[in-house]
Amino acid sequence: MVTPTAPRVESLARSGIQAIPKEYVRPKEELMSIGNIFEEEEKDEGPQVPTIDIKEIDSEDRVEREKCREELKKAAMDWGVMHLVNHGISDDLTERVKRAGQAFFDQPVEEKEKYANEQASGKIQGYGSKLANNASGQLEWEDYFFHLIYPEDKRDMSIWPKTPSDYTEATSEYARQLRSLATKILSVLSLGLGLEEGRLEKEVGGLEELLLQMKINYYPKCPQPELALGVEAHTDVSALTFILHNMVPGLQLFYKDKWVTAKCVPNSIILHIGDTIEILSNGEYKSILHRGLVNKEKVRISWAVFCEPPRDKIILKPLPETVSEQKPAMLPPRTFQQHIEHKLFRRAQDALLSDEE
């Protein structure tokens, strides 16, 4: 079993190794579909992740407003992921967030270790690397920095990086603006189900309880990218996930039984519908399976913000309005915590079964 003192992936990447350690090599069935991410991104044939312009999401022009909202709803139902453009958060602010996160990771590993988390003791905020959490002991080719960024009264400022000096201000402002954007998205998704505008937001905890957790994913160059994954295939447990990245491709979505590589769309924020909204909508909105690829040439960094309901206060289940004889409830009632545990249990079971085959 890998211990928390295992080397950071960044240190491995910089050590000059030509072959990755065996615990980073993915199983055969995953390797069959891993290609060169730069070539994949250039492909124009086949389905493409939708780009949704939300400039008119609150327009006073009813026709423009409805058109915009319908496109967002359609993408949420069909794909469960989209590039949002004209999202209302300035390029200046998103660039500051990205510069600050990159500057943190540009520091020596010893500096970053001062912020190390302790997953074994439940201290999950801070600087870390994936520990093996399945039977086969698989690891992902990434380091990360994880912390709660909203609501402000729930933040632990002792864990926030002191360097660079702009980190706290830029990240705090981004969190505030992203929280407003989440409200707009949830409103549109509520109306799309024929519910009152504020219903989904209320169901995921409202302004006081919905948590925004940021995970800066750092994917070092990998000497054997055809054997590794930055993040293994998964769906997000969140209500919504918003992602910025440094314009290096890597995100793939499993759409209609094929892996589709997301293009790098300038000045966009990627939006994922998470399991929480899929459950509440009884499957009307999709939480899409996705993964992260790595490459030999460029470091990839992404800034994912997970909008999560409180762990034990809310029972997640399909809303009564989405359930019918024709469409029974897709899942039994569970808390958010129970949903996470159920997914981890399923993953462990799947790993055991694949080891036995």
C-alpha positions in Angstrom: 0.0 0.0 0.0 1.3 3.5 -0.9 1.9 5.7 2.2 1.4 9.4 2.4 5.2 9.8 2.3 5.4 8.4 -1.3 7.2 10.9 -3.6 5.1 13.6 -5.2 4.4 13.0 -8.9 6.2 16.2 -9.7 9.3 14.9 -8.0 9.0 11.6 -10.0 8.6 13.5 -13.3 11.6 15.7 -12.6 13.8 12.8 -11.5 14.5 11.9 -15.2 12.8 8.5 -15.1 12.1 7.0 -18.5 9.5 4.6 -17.3 6.7 5.3 -14.8 6.4 3.1 -11.6 4.0 0.2 -12.0 1.4 1.6 -9.7 0.8 4.4 -12.2 0.3 2.0 -15.1 -3.4 1.7 -15.9 -5.2 -1.6 -16.5 -5.2 -3.1 -20.0 -8.9 -2.2 -20.7 -8.1 1.5 -20.1 -5.0 1.6 -22.1 -6.7 0.5 -25.3 -8.4 4.0 -25.6 -5.5 6.3 -24.5 -4.0 8.3 -27.4 -1.9 11.4 -28.0 -4.0 14.2 -26.4 -2.7 16.9 -28.8 -3.7 14.9 -31.8 -7.0 14.0 -30.2 -7.8 17.7 -29.6 -7.3 18.6 -33.2 -9.9 16.1 -34.5 -13.0 17.7 -35.8 -15.0 14.7 -36.8 -17.5 13.2 -34.4 -19.4 14.8 -31.5 -17.9 17.9 -29.9 -18.6 19.2 -26.3 -21.1 22.0 -26.8 -20.1 25.7 -26.3 -22.9 27.7 -24.7 -23.0 31.5 -24.8 -24.8 32.6 -21.7 -24.5 36.4 -22.3 -28.3 36.6 -22.6 -29.1 34.3 -19.6 -30.9 37.2 -17.8 -31.7 39.3 -20.8 -34.8 41.5 -20.7 -35.5 40.4 -24.3 -37.7 37.3 -23.6 -36.9 35.6 -26.9 -33.1 35.9 -26.4 -33.3 34.9 -22.8 -35.4 31.8 -23.6 -33.1 30.8 -26.5 -30.1 31.0 -24.2 -31.7 29.1 -21.4 -33.0 26.4 -23.7 -29.5 25.8 -25.2 -28.1 25.4 -21.7 -30.8 23.0 -20.6 -30.4 20.9 -23.8 -26.6 20.6 -23.2 -27.3 19.6 -19.6 -29.7 16.9 -20.7 -27.7 15.6 -23.6 -24.1 15.9 -22.5 -24.0 17.1 -18.8 -20.9 19.1 -19.7 -20.3 22.3 -21.7 -18.0 25.2 -22.3 -19.6 28.4 -20.9 -18.6 31.6 -22.7 -19.7 35.2 -21.8 -20.2 33.9 -18.3 -19.8 37.3 -16.7 -16.5 36.6 -14.8 -13.8 38.8 -16.2 -10.8 37.4 -18.1 -8.6 39.5 -15.8 -9.9 37.8 -12.7 -9.7 34.2 -14.1 -6.1 35.0 -15.3 -5.2 36.2 -11.7 -6.6 33.0 -10.3 -4.6 30.9 -12.7 -1.4 32.9 -12.2 -1.7 32.6 -8.4 -2.3 28.8 -8.6 0.6 28.3 -11.0 2.9 30.4 -8.8 2.0 28.1 -5.8 3.0 25.0 -7.9 6.1 26.7 -9.2 7.6 26.7 -5.7 10.0 24.0 -4.7 8.2 20.8 -3.4 9.7 21.4 0.1 7.8 24.7 0.3 4.5 23.1 -0.9 5.0 20.3 1.7 4.4 22.9 4.4 0.8 22.8 3.3 0.6 19.0 3.0 -2.7 17.3 3.9 -3.0 14.2 6.0 -5.6 12.0 4.3 -5.2 9.1 6.7 -6.2 11.3 9.7 -9.1 13.0 7.7 -7.3 16.3 7.1 -8.1 16.5 3.4 -7.5 20.2 2.8 -4.0 21.2 1.5 -1.3 19.9 -0.8 -1.5 16.2 -1.7 -1.2 13.4 -4.1 -3.7 10.6 -4.7 -3.4 7.7 -2.3 -4.3 4.2 -3.5 -8.0 3.8 -2.6 -8.8 0.6 -4.6 -7.8 -3.0 -4.4 -5.4 -2.8 -7.3 -3.5 0.1 -5.7 -3.7 2.3 -8.8 -2.4 5.9 -8.7 -3.1 8.9 -10.8 -0.4 11.1 -12.4 -1.2 14.3 -10.5 -0.5 16.4 -7.4 -3.1 18.8 -6.2 -4.1 21.6 -3.8 -7.6 21.3 -2.2 -9.5 23.7 0.0 -12.9 25.1 0.8 -13.3 28.6 -0.7 -17.0 29.4 0.0 -19.0 30.3 2.2 -16.4 32.6 3.7 -17.2 31.8 7.3 -16.4 28.1 6.7 -12.9 28.7 5.3 -9.8 27.6 7.1 -7.4 30.5 6.2 -4.5 28.8 7.9 -4.3 26.3 4.9 -4.4 29.0 2.2 -1.1 29.6 0.5 0.8 32.7 1.6 2.7 32.7 -1.6 1.9 34.3 -4.0 0.5 37.3 -2.1 -2.4 37.7 -4.6 -3.6 34.1 -4.0 -6.2 34.9 -1.3 -7.6 38.0 -2.8 -8.0 36.5 -6.3 -9.4 33.2 -5.2 -11.8 34.8 -2.7 -13.2 37.2 -5.4 -13.5 34.3 -7.9 -15.4 32.2 -5.3 -17.9 35.1 -4.8 -18.5 35.5 -8.5 -18.7 31.8 -9.1 -21.2 31.4 -6.4 -23.5 33.9 -8.2 -23.0 32.1 -11.5 -24.0 28.8 -9.7 -27.3 30.5 -8.7 -28.0 31.5 -12.3 -27.2 28.0 -13.6 -29.3 26.3 -10.9 -32.2 28.7 -11.7 -32.2 27.7 -15.4 -32.0 24.0 -14.6 -34.9 24.4 -12.1 -37.1 26.1 -14.7 -36.0 23.4 -17.3 -37.7 20.8 -15.0 -40.9 22.9 -14.7 -40.0 23.8 -11.1 -39.9 27.2 -9.5 -36.7 29.1 -10.1 -35.1 28.7 -6.7 -36.0 25.1 -6.1 -32.8 23.3 -7.0 -30.6 25.8 -5.2 -32.8 25.2 -2.0 -32.5 21.4 -2.5 -28.6 21.6 -2.5 -28.3 23.8 0.6 -28.9 27.4 -0.5 -26.6 30.3 0.1 -25.6 29.2 3.7 -25.0 25.5 3.1 -23.8 24.9 -0.5 -20.0 24.4 -0.3 -17.5 25.5 -2.9 -14.4 23.3 -2.8 -11.5 24.2 -5.1 -9.0 21.5 -6.3 -6.1 22.8 -8.3 -4.9 19.7 -10.3 -1.3 19.7 -11.3 -0.4 17.2 -14.0 3.4 17.0 -14.6 4.9 15.9 -17.9 4.8 12.1 -18.1 7.4 10.0 -19.8 4.8 7.4 -20.8 1.5 9.2 -21.2 0.1 6.2 -23.1 0.2 4.1 -19.9 -1.1 6.7 -17.3 -4.1 8.8 -16.4 -4.1 12.2 -14.7 -7.5 11.4 -13.3 -9.3 8.0 -13.7 -12.7 7.8 -15.2 -15.4 9.1 -12.8 -18.5 11.2 -12.5 -18.5 14.2 -10.1 -20.5 13.8 -6.9 -21.1 17.5 -6.8 -24.2 19.5 -7.8 -22.2 21.5 -10.3 -18.5 21.6 -11.1 -16.8 24.7 -12.8 -13.3 24.2 -14.3 -10.6 26.6 -15.6 -7.4 25.3 -17.2 -4.2 26.5 -18.6 -5.2 25.7 -22.2 -3.4 22.4 -22.3 -5.8 19.7 -23.4 -6.5 16.6 -21.3 -10.2 16.4 -20.5 -12.1 13.5 -22.1 -15.8 12.8 -21.9 -17.5 9.4 -22.4 -20.3 10.2 -24.8 -22.3 7.7 -26.7 -19.9 4.9 -25.9 -16.8 6.8 -27.1 -14.1 9.0 -25.5 -14.4 12.5 -26.8 -11.6 15.0 -26.2 -12.7 18.5 -25.1 -11.3 21.4 -27.1 -9.5 24.2 -25.3 -11.9 27.1 -25.7 -10.4 30.5 -24.9 -12.0 32.5 -22.0 -14.4 29.7 -21.2 -15.3 28.0 -18.0 -16.2 24.3 -18.3 -19.4 23.3 -16.5 -20.1 19.8 -15.4 -23.5 18.6 -14.1 -22.7 16.4 -11.0 -24.4 13.3 -9.6 -26.4 15.5 -7.1 -28.3 17.3 -9.9 -28.7 14.1 -11.9 -30.3 12.4 -8.8 -32.6 15.4 -8.0 -33.7 15.6 -11.7 -34.2 11.8 -11.8 -31.8 11.5 -14.7 -33.1 14.3 -16.8 -29.8 16.1 -16.4 -26.7 13.9 -17.0 -23.6 13.5 -14.8 -21.1 12.4 -17.5 -18.2 10.0 -17.1 -14.9 11.8 -17.7 -11.2 11.5 -17.1 -7.9 13.4 -17.5 -5.1 12.4 -19.9 -1.5 13.5 -19.5 1.3 14.2 -22.0 5.1 14.3 -22.5 5.4 17.9 -23.6 3.5 20.3 -21.3 2.4 20.6 -17.7 -1.4 20.7 -17.5 -3.1 22.6 -14.6 -6.8 22.8 -14.0 -8.8 24.6 -11.4 -12.0 22.6 -10.5 -14.6 24.1 -8.1 -17.1 21.6 -6.8 -20.4 23.0 -5.6 -21.4 20.4 -3.0 -24.5 20.1 -0.7 -23.9 19.6 3.0 -22.8 16.0 3.8 -25.5 14.9 6.2 -28.2 17.5 6.4 -30.0 16.9 3.1 -31.5 13.7 1.8 -30.7 13.3 -1.9 -33.5 11.7 -3.9 -35.4 12.4 -7.1 -37.8 15.3 -6.6 -41.4 14.1 -6.6 -42.2 16.2 -9.7 -39.6 14.2 -11.7 -41.0 10.8 -10.7 -43.8 9.0 -12.5 -45.1 5.5 -13.3 -43.2 5.7 -16.6 -40.1 7.1 -14.9 -39.7 5.6 -11.4 -37.0 7.0 -9.0 -33.6 6.1 -10.3 -32.0 5.8 -6.8 -33.1 5.3 -3.2 -32.8 8.2 -0.8 -29.3 8.9 0.6 -27.4 11.7 2.2 -24.6 13.2 0.2 -22.1 11.4 2.5 -23.8 8.1 1.9 -23.7 8.7 -1.9 -19.9 9.2 -1.7 -19.5 6.1 0.4 -21.7 4.0 -2.0 -19.5 5.1 -5.0 -16.3 4.3 -3.1 -17.7 0.9 -2.2 -18.7 0.2 -5.8 -15.3 1.2 -7.1 -13.6 -1.2 -4.5 -15.9 -4.0 -5.5 -15.2 -3.4 -9.2 -11.5 -3.4 -8.6 -11.7 -6.7 -6.7 -13.7 -8.3 -9.5 -11.2 -7.2 -12.2 -8.3 -8.5 -10.1 -10.0 -11.9 -9.9 -10.6 -12.2 -13.7 
